[in-house]
Amino acid sequence: MPWVLWRAPKTRRGRTLVRVVFYSLALFLGIPWSFSQILIEGHRQPTDPVPPGYEETHPVAEGLRLRAWLRIGRPERAAVIAVHGLGDSLESLTGAAEGYGRRGHSVLLLDLRAHGGSEGRYTTLGGREREDVRAAMRLLEERGLATAGFILSGVSMGAVAVIRAAAEREDVRAVIAEAPFESYRGTVNHHARLRFGLPAWLPLIPIAVAVAEWRAGFDADAVDAVAAARQMKAPLLAIVDGDDPRMPEPVVRQVYDAHPGPKRLWVAAGADHAGAPLRPDYWPTVLGFLDESRL
């Protein structure tokens, strides 16, 4: 006898019930799955050859081979790890390497997982990326380049990753965080409203976050820059991009206010998201902060 997997109902009521079930599944499973893909999708960009004055090196984080460019400076200076934001790569950080390098710091530019030339399938907005920063720190320690400690610098998602990596560590001497968000759930709610007009109370959003946690293997509640800043011992320079709708000043101030100090807040007037380094007063501000921190 042939197997009959499903037979369309003949009654109007039965057909209506089937439609309700179908659209309910699409609403509460299909749409959250699609939204979770937006949250965790990696961003693999073309990579450039290593420029003169740098060497390519490969920290390993949770079994993933990451790509990094290293510029070696003087041992008495703290080593800098610079980290990009979502959808970017280390190529955008060469200006940072030049700025810190002129001061004598060793500088490691890092591709976070699922970005640039690093391995990985998913991104977690600073969740598992904390381990990428820690892997970079271990590599510099193994190379003997971090005897004076670390300066961690990050943008957006990278800012959250370095803040979380710096929490409770004694060897981090300073953190420079441009456009950090306060928490994973907070920034997802904000961006859902900003980009799609979805209110935070909509059940689809927490369902999508739960699907993203399951698929990418992380805890969304642990991605909390405010809690991490509260535990940081290193001085903090928090940078607000003045015309940034994604991480506006009230969001960055939550991170800044949680930090016990020493700390400094700089609003880069007119800068769009991740645009503070384009301002002429960026390096005077950053280097002045390092001078104040005696680094």
DRENTINU-92223 format. One record per residue (C-alpha): x, y, z; residue in one letter. Coordinates in steps of 0.5 Angstrom, whole numbers, plus 500, padded with zeros to 3 digits. Layout:
XYZA
...
***
This chain:
500500500M
503507498P
504511504W
500518505V
504523508L
499528508W
492530505R
489537504A
483537509P
476538505K
473542510T
473550510R
475550517R
480545516G
483549511R
483555515T
487551521L
492549516V
493556514R
494558521V
499553523V
503554517F
503562518Y
504561525S
510557524L
513562519A
512567524L
515564530F
520560527L
522562520G
522569521I
527569528P
531564524W
532569518S
533574523F
538570527S
542569521Q
543577520I
546577528L
551571527I
553572519E
560572518G
563578514H
569575510R
573580506Q
578580501P
585580504T
591585502D
598582502P
602584509V
605591508P
613593509P
614593517G
609588519Y
609581519E
603576519E
602572525T
596567527H
593567534P
589561535V
582562539A
578556541E
581552535G
580558530L
586560526R
586568526L
589573522R
594578525A
599583523W
604585528L
609591528R
614590533I
616596537G
620598544R
620593550P
619598555E
612600551R
606597553A
603592547A
597595543V
592590540I
587594536A
580591534V
575592528H
568593528G
562588525L
563587518G
570590517D
577587517S
584589520L
586593514E
582599516S
587599522L
593601519T
593608521G
592606528A
598602528A
602608525E
600612530G
602607536Y
608605532G
611612532R
610612540R
614606540G
609601541H
609594539S
602593535V
598587533L
592588528L
587583529L
582580524D
576577529L
573571527R
569570521A
572577519H
578578514G
582572513G
580569520S
577562521E
570562523G
563561521R
559566526Y
560573529T
557574536T
558581537L
563581542G
561574545G
566569543R
570575540E
573576547R
577570546E
580572540D
583578544V
585574549R
589569544A
592575541A
594577548M
597570549R
601570543L
604577545L
606574551E
609568548E
613573543R
616577549G
612583547L
608584553A
613585558T
610592560A
603590559G
597591554F
593597551I
587594548L
583599543S
577597539G
571600535V
564598536S
563590537M
571590537G
570595543A
566591547V
570585546A
576589548V
572591554I
570584556R
577582555A
580587560A
575586565A
579584572E
586583569R
592587572E
596587566D
592591561V
594598562R
589602558A
583601554V
581605548I
573604546A
570607540E
562606540A
561601545P
554598546F
552597553E
549590552S
548584546Y
540585548R
540592548G
544593541T
539588538V
533591540N
536598538H
538596531H
531592530A
528599532R
533603528L
533599522R
526595521F
522599526G
521593530L
519595538P
523591543A
517588546W
516584540L
517576541P
520575535L
526579537I
528575544P
526568540I
531570534A
536572540V
535565543A
536562536V
543566535A
545563541E
544556540W
547556533R
553560535A
554557541G
554563546F
551567552D
547573550A
547575557D
554575558A
555580552V
555586557D
560592556A
557595562V
558589567A
565588564A
567596565A
565596572R
570590573Q
576594569M
582596573K
585600567A
584607565P
578608560L
578612554L
571612551A
569615545I
563617542V
562618535D
558625535G
553623529D
552616530D
545613531P
547606532R
551607539M
549615541P
552618547E
547615552P
549608550V
556610550V
555613557R
552607560Q
559604559V
563610561Y
559611567D
560604570A
567604570H
570606576P
576610573G
581613572P
577615565K
575620560R
570621555L
571624548W
565626544V
568626536A
563632534A
560630527G
563623526A
559618524D
560611526H
567609527A
569615524G
573619530A
580617527P
578621521L
578627525R
584632526P
584632534D
583624534Y
591623535W
592628540P
586626544T
588619544V
596620545L
594625551G
590620554F
596615554L
600621557D
595622562E
596614564S
603615564R
604610558L
***
